[in-house]
Amino acid sequence: MAFSPNHSALPPLRERLKETVHAYFKFGYTTFGGPAAHIGMLHEEVVTRRKWISNEQFTELFAICQALPGPAMVGILIANIKDGIPEWATRLEQGLSSAAIGLVALAAYRMSTTLATDKLTRILALIAGGVSALYTAPWLLPVLMICGGLVSFVHDAYWAPFLARQGLAQEKKGEKNQAKDLEQGQAVEKAVDEEEAHGKSTGSSQKEEIASVHGSIRQRANGDQDSVKDREIVVDVDEKLNEERLLYTYSKKLALVFLAIFLVLLIASILVRTLVPVQEKTSYGQLVATFYFVGSIIFGGGPVIIPLLKNYTVDSHWMTNQQFLIGLALIQSLPGPNFNFAAFLGAVAMVNAGLNGVAGAVLCYIAIFTPGILLKNATIPFWQFFREKPAVKMVFRGVNACALGLVFSATWLLWVQTENFGGNTGYHAVIASAAFVASGYLDVPAPLVIVLGGGMGVIEYALQ
């Protein structure tokens, strides 16, 4: 997707497709370090470099992806498979992951500058980050988003106006006091004028007191007017920035079509799994139905998908436990999301059933990704339409803060999974710090930062 300040001058579709492919193609080869690395690299590409979307829009879309089933941005490795990976590959992956940690931390810092600007959003980000770092229940991420949205809505719609009314009452009281002071000053001035009119002189101290009262009142009045003008200027700038970031999107009717397709395929997959007995030698239809169903019920990505896939493949005797773990070790050493594991499992299951393994890999890959893609496509037009509504903005303020917390927790989770494989912890911290500085302050492209991190991981192995 892309954003443009002017819908009347859209580039041709061919150019937009070319630009999109050019932007995303490299991620398939450089997103080492687990899916958490996607956060930093995508933020660098679409927000910082290409400026397709704003920090707020990036975080809102991130939050939507976290609250819907399908691939997620936060993944956790299984520590007990490290013996199946050569040491050189482990050090290489640790270097890649350490560089990714720096990029994710940089994305979190940049996002926090616009999304956590008051006490409420900072508290919500802290709570969401802490909870998601400690627990990985499948329902956790959607619940965090919903709770954060409700808290910010109640705060902005009810609590903040209540405090504003209290402040207004105090301000009116202050204005009454000012008016009273002004009346007193006028009375004193009038008395002085009367005395002067009768030939009496007024002391300099009295005149200074009168001038001080009038000057203070005028200064407060001018200050209030300047404050109002400043607030109006800020609102105008924010509105212009929002208007300039218009989304190339499609109609809500088409979004409903995507939703209908998702529901029809989900019902079909449930019927196939219910009516067709599970056999050791599975068929294409049952395999596709199983992986589509898994893709429809996975919330939170990596932490949940591994045991669930094991339950549906190993426990159904489609493959052995050893085959499952070998594939898991292989997939985790390659770039891309944990959902890529489905392609390996589909190939093994079909080969064990005496069928075409390539076909099984392609079908399972499509089946597990399709539910999330359909639901996200069904959501985006409505998100684009409703996000400008005042009430929805209040909700998204809390949702964005919680999503920011998830990005910070992704930094921690990625660090934990990296250090599960041993090696020099201080050296890995240096790689992460160097990646943060190189990408954030030296303008080194994110993919190159990842590659350099892998090179430093190889150096660690060579020195050992």
C-alpha positions in Angstrom: 0.0 0.0 0.0 1.1 3.6 -0.5 0.0 7.1 0.4 -0.2 10.2 -1.6 -1.0 13.8 -1.0 -3.0 14.2 -4.2 -5.5 11.6 -5.4 -6.0 13.5 -8.7 -2.5 12.8 -9.8 -2.0 9.1 -9.0 1.0 7.4 -10.6 0.1 4.6 -13.1 -0.7 1.2 -11.5 2.4 -0.3 -13.1 4.7 2.3 -11.4 3.0 1.7 -8.0 3.4 -2.1 -8.3 7.0 -1.7 -9.3 7.7 0.6 -6.4 6.0 -1.8 -4.0 7.9 -4.8 -5.2 11.1 -2.9 -5.1 10.4 -1.9 -1.5 9.4 -5.3 -0.2 11.4 -7.8 -2.3 14.6 -7.4 -0.2 12.8 -8.3 3.0 12.5 -11.9 1.9 16.2 -12.2 2.0 17.2 -10.0 4.9 14.6 -10.4 7.7 16.8 -12.7 9.8 16.5 -12.8 13.5 12.8 -13.9 13.6 9.7 -12.0 12.7 10.4 -9.4 15.4 13.0 -8.0 13.1 10.2 -7.1 10.6 9.1 -4.3 12.9 12.3 -2.3 12.7 12.9 -2.9 9.0 9.4 -2.1 7.9 9.3 1.0 10.0 12.6 2.1 8.5 11.4 1.5 5.0 7.8 2.7 4.9 7.8 5.5 7.6 11.3 6.9 7.8 12.7 6.4 4.3 9.7 6.4 1.9 7.3 8.3 4.2 4.3 6.3 2.8 2.6 6.4 6.2 2.9 8.3 9.5 4.0 6.8 12.8 0.4 6.8 14.0 -0.8 4.9 10.9 2.1 2.4 11.1 1.2 1.7 14.7 -2.5 1.4 14.0 -1.9 -1.1 11.3 0.5 -3.0 13.5 -2.1 -3.1 16.3 -4.8 -4.4 13.8 -2.4 -7.1 12.7 -1.7 -8.1 16.3 -5.5 -8.2 17.1 -6.3 -10.4 14.0 -5.4 -14.0 13.4 -2.4 -14.7 11.1 1.3 -14.0 11.0 2.4 -11.7 13.9 5.4 -9.5 14.4 6.7 -11.2 17.6 8.1 -14.7 17.5 9.9 -16.9 20.1 12.3 -19.7 19.3 12.2 -23.1 20.9 15.4 -23.4 22.9 15.7 -27.2 23.0 16.4 -27.5 19.2 19.8 -25.7 19.3 21.7 -29.0 19.2 20.4 -29.6 15.7 22.0 -26.5 14.3 25.8 -26.2 13.6 27.7 -23.8 15.8 28.7 -21.6 12.9 25.0 -21.3 11.9 24.1 -20.4 15.5 26.6 -17.6 15.7 25.6 -16.3 12.3 21.9 -16.2 13.4 22.9 -14.5 16.7 24.7 -11.8 14.8 21.7 -11.3 12.5 19.3 -11.3 15.4 21.5 -8.9 17.4 21.4 -6.4 14.5 17.7 -6.9 14.3 17.4 -6.0 18.0 19.0 -2.6 17.3 16.6 -1.9 14.5 13.6 -2.9 16.6 14.8 -0.7 19.5 15.3 2.2 17.0 11.7 1.7 15.6 10.3 1.7 19.2 12.2 4.9 20.1 11.0 6.7 17.0 7.5 5.6 17.4 7.5 6.7 21.1 8.3 10.3 20.2 4.8 10.7 18.7 2.7 7.9 20.3 3.8 8.2 24.0 3.6 12.0 24.7 1.6 12.1 27.9 1.3 10.1 31.1 -1.7 8.0 30.0 0.0 6.7 26.8 3.3 6.1 28.5 1.6 4.1 31.3 -0.4 2.0 28.7 2.8 1.3 26.7 4.6 0.2 29.9 1.8 -2.1 31.0 1.3 -3.7 27.5 5.0 -4.1 27.0 5.5 -5.7 30.4 2.5 -8.1 30.2 3.4 -9.2 26.6 7.0 -9.8 27.7 5.9 -12.0 30.5 3.0 -13.9 29.1 2.2 -15.4 25.6 -1.4 -16.6 25.9 -3.2 -16.6 22.4 -5.9 -14.2 23.6 -3.5 -11.8 25.3 -2.7 -9.4 22.4 -6.3 -8.7 21.3 -7.3 -8.2 24.9 -4.4 -5.7 25.5 -5.5 -3.8 22.4 -9.2 -3.7 23.5 -8.4 -2.7 27.1 -6.0 0.0 25.9 -8.6 1.4 23.6 -11.3 1.4 26.3 -9.0 3.1 28.8 -8.1 5.9 26.4 -11.7 6.4 25.3 -13.0 6.7 28.9 -10.1 9.1 29.7 -10.5 11.3 26.7 -14.3 11.2 26.5 -15.2 11.5 30.2 -12.3 12.0 32.6 -10.4 14.7 30.7 -13.6 16.8 30.0 -14.4 16.5 33.7 -11.0 17.8 34.7 -11.3 20.5 32.0 -14.6 21.6 33.5 -13.0 21.8 37.0 -10.1 23.8 35.5 -12.6 26.1 33.7 -14.4 26.7 37.0 -11.1 27.7 38.6 -10.3 29.9 35.7 -13.7 31.6 35.9 -13.1 32.1 39.6 -9.7 33.6 38.7 -11.3 35.9 36.1 -13.8 37.1 38.7 -10.9 37.9 41.0 -9.2 39.7 38.2 -12.3 41.7 37.5 -12.6 42.6 41.2 -9.0 43.7 41.2 -9.7 45.8 38.1 -12.7 47.4 39.8 -10.6 48.2 42.8 -7.8 49.6 40.7 -10.3 51.8 38.9 -11.8 52.9 42.2 -8.4 53.9 43.5 -7.6 55.7 40.2 -10.9 57.5 40.4 -10.2 58.5 44.0 -6.8 59.8 43.0 -8.2 61.8 40.1 -10.8 63.4 42.4 -8.1 64.3 44.9 -5.9 65.8 42.2 -9.0 67.7 40.9 -9.3 69.3 44.4 -5.6 70.3 44.3 -4.2 67.4 46.2 -1.2 65.5 44.9 -0.9 61.7 44.8 2.2 60.0 45.9 4.4 58.2 43.4 3.9 54.9 45.2 0.2 55.0 44.6 0.7 55.6 40.9 3.1 52.8 40.6 0.7 50.4 42.3 -2.1 51.4 39.9 0.2 50.9 36.8 1.3 47.5 38.2 -2.3 46.3 38.6 -3.3 47.4 35.1 -0.2 46.0 33.5 -0.6 42.6 35.2 -4.2 42.3 34.0 -3.3 43.3 30.4 -0.4 40.8 30.4 -2.6 37.9 31.5 -5.2 38.7 28.9 -2.6 38.9 26.1 -1.0 35.6 27.3 -4.4 33.9 27.2 -5.0 35.1 23.6 -1.5 34.0 22.5 -2.1 30.5 24.0 -5.3 30.1 22.1 -3.6 31.2 18.9 -0.8 28.7 19.4 -3.2 25.8 20.0 -5.1 26.8 16.8 -1.9 26.7 14.8 -0.9 23.2 16.1 -4.4 21.9 15.3 -4.2 23.3 11.8 -0.8 21.8 11.1 -1.9 18.4 12.4 -5.0 18.5 10.2 -3.0 19.3 7.1 -0.6 16.5 7.8 -3.4 14.0 8.1 -5.1 15.3 4.9 -1.8 14.9 3.0 -1.5 11.2 4.0 -4.4 9.7 2.0 -4.5 6.0 1.4 -4.7 4.2 -1.9 -7.4 1.9 -0.9 -10.5 0.1 -2.2 -14.2 0.3 -1.4 -15.9 -1.1 1.7 -18.0 -3.3 -0.5 -14.9 -5.1 -1.7 -13.8 -5.4 1.9 -17.1 -7.1 2.7 -16.4 -9.5 -0.2 -13.0 -10.4 1.4 -14.8 -11.0 4.7 -17.4 -13.2 3.1 -14.7 -15.3 1.3 -12.9 -15.7 4.7 -16.1 -17.0 6.4 -17.0 -19.4 3.5 -13.5 -20.9 3.5 -13.5 -21.2 7.3 -16.8 -23.0 7.3 -15.6 -25.3 4.5 -12.4 -26.1 6.4 -14.3 -26.9 9.6 -16.7 -29.2 7.7 -13.8 -31.0 6.1 -12.1 -31.5 9.4 -15.3 -32.6 11.0 -16.6 -35.0 8.3 -13.4 -36.5 6.9 -11.7 -39.0 9.3 -8.0 -38.1 10.1 -5.7 -40.7 8.5 -1.9 -41.2 8.7 -1.7 -40.7 5.0 -3.5 -37.4 4.6 -5.0 -35.9 1.4 -4.5 -32.5 -0.2 -8.0 -31.5 0.8 -7.6 -32.3 4.5 -4.2 -30.8 4.6 -5.4 -27.5 3.1 -8.4 -27.5 5.4 -6.2 -28.0 8.5 -3.7 -25.3 7.7 -6.5 -22.8 6.7 -8.2 -23.5 10.0 -4.9 -23.0 11.9 -4.3 -19.7 10.1 -7.8 -18.6 11.1 -7.4 -19.2 14.9 -3.8 -18.2 15.5 -3.5 -14.9 17.5 0.0 -13.8 18.4 2.0 -15.8 15.8 5.1 -17.7 16.8 4.5 -18.5 20.5 1.2 -20.3 19.7 1.7 -21.7 16.2 4.5 -24.1 17.0 2.6 -26.3 19.5 -0.6 -26.1 17.5 1.1 -27.3 14.3 2.8 -30.1 16.2 -0.6 -31.2 17.5 -2.2 -31.3 14.1 0.8 -32.9 12.2 2.8 -35.1 14.6 -0.1 -36.2 16.8 -2.0 -37.1 13.7 1.0 -39.2 12.6 1.5 -37.2 9.4 5.2 -37.0 10.3 7.6 -38.0 13.1 8.6 -35.7 16.0 12.2 -35.7 14.7 11.1 -34.5 11.3 9.1 -31.7 12.9 12.0 -30.5 15.0 14.5 -30.7 12.2 12.1 -28.5 10.1 11.7 -26.1 12.9 15.4 -25.7 13.3 15.8 -25.1 9.6 13.0 -22.5 9.3 14.3 -20.6 12.3 17.7 -20.2 10.8 16.2 -18.7 7.6 14.5 -15.2 7.1 10.8 -14.8 7.2 7.9 -15.4 9.6 7.2 -18.6 11.5 4.3 -19.3 9.2 6.9 -20.3 6.6 7.1 -23.5 8.7 3.8 -24.6 7.1 5.5 -25.0 3.7 8.0 -27.5 5.2 5.3 -29.4 7.1 3.1 -29.6 4.0 5.9 -31.0 1.9 6.9 -33.7 4.5 3.2 -34.7 5.1 2.7 -35.2 1.3 5.9 -37.1 0.8 5.0 -39.4 3.7 1.6 -39.9 2.1 3.3 -40.8 -1.3 2.1 -37.6 -3.0 3.8 -34.5 -4.5 5.8 -32.7 -1.8 6.2 -29.5 -3.7 2.4 -29.2 -4.2 1.9 -29.9 -0.5 4.4 -27.1 0.4 2.7 -24.6 -1.9 -0.8 -25.4 -0.8 0.0 -25.3 2.9 1.8 -22.0 2.5 -1.2 -20.4 0.7 -3.7 -22.0 3.1 -2.1 -20.7 6.3 -1.4 -17.2 5.1 -4.8 -16.7 3.3 -7.1 -16.2 6.4 -5.0 -13.4 7.8 -4.6 -11.7 4.5 -8.4 -11.8 3.8 -9.2 -10.4 7.3 -6.7 -7.6 7.0 -7.9 -6.7 3.6 -11.5 -6.7 5.0 -10.4 -4.3 7.8 -8.3 -1.7 6.0 -11.0 0.3 4.2 -13.1 0.5 7.4 -10.0 1.5 9.4 -9.3 4.3 6.8 -12.9 5.5 7.0 -13.4 5.4 10.8 -10.0 6.4 12.0 -10.8 10.1 11.5 -13.9 9.9 13.7 -13.3 11.7 17.1 -14.4 8.7 19.1 -12.3 6.3 17.1 -9.3 8.6 17.5 -9.8 8.3 21.3 -9.8 4.6 21.1 -6.8 4.3 18.8 -4.8 6.6 21.1 -4.8 3.7 23.7 -4.5 1.0 21.1 -1.4 2.7 19.6 0.1 3.1 23.0 -0.4 -0.7 23.7 1.0 -1.5 20.2 4.1 0.6 21.1 4.5 -1.4 24.2 4.5 -4.6 22.1 7.3 -3.2 20.0 9.4 -2.6 23.1 8.6 -6.1 24.3 9.6 -7.4 20.9 13.1 -6.0 21.6 13.3 -7.9 24.8 11.9 -11.2 23.4 14.3 -11.1 20.5 17.1 -10.5 22.9 16.0 -13.5 25.1 15.7 -15.8 22.1 19.1 -14.7 20.8 20.9 -15.4 24.1 19.2 -18.8 24.5 21.9 -20.2 22.2 24.9 -19.0 24.3 27.8 -17.1 22.9 29.3 -13.8 24.1 26.4 -11.6 25.5 28.5 -8.4 25.6 29.5 -8.9 22.0 25.9 -9.3 21.0 25.0 -6.1 22.9 27.7 -4.3 20.9 26.2 -5.5 17.6 22.8 -4.3 18.7 24.1 -0.9 19.8 26.1 -0.6 16.5 23.0 -1.4 14.5 21.0 1.2 16.4 23.5 3.9 15.7 24.3 2.9 12.1 20.7 2.9 11.0 19.4 5.8 13.2 22.3 8.3 12.9 24.6 7.2 10.1 21.9 6.5 7.5 23.1 2.9 6.8 20.3 1.0 5.1 18.5 -1.5 7.3 19.2 -4.6 5.1 22.9 -3.8 5.1 22.8 -3.4 8.8 21.4 -6.9 9.1 24.0 -8.3 6.8 26.9 -6.6 8.7 25.4 -8.0 11.9 25.6 -11.5 10.4 29.2 -10.9 9.5 30.0 -9.9 13.0 28.4 -13.2 14.2 30.7 -15.1 11.8 33.7 -13.3 13.3 32.6 -14.4 16.8 32.6 -18.0 15.6 36.0 -17.6 13.9 37.6 -16.2 17.1 36.3 -19.1 19.1 
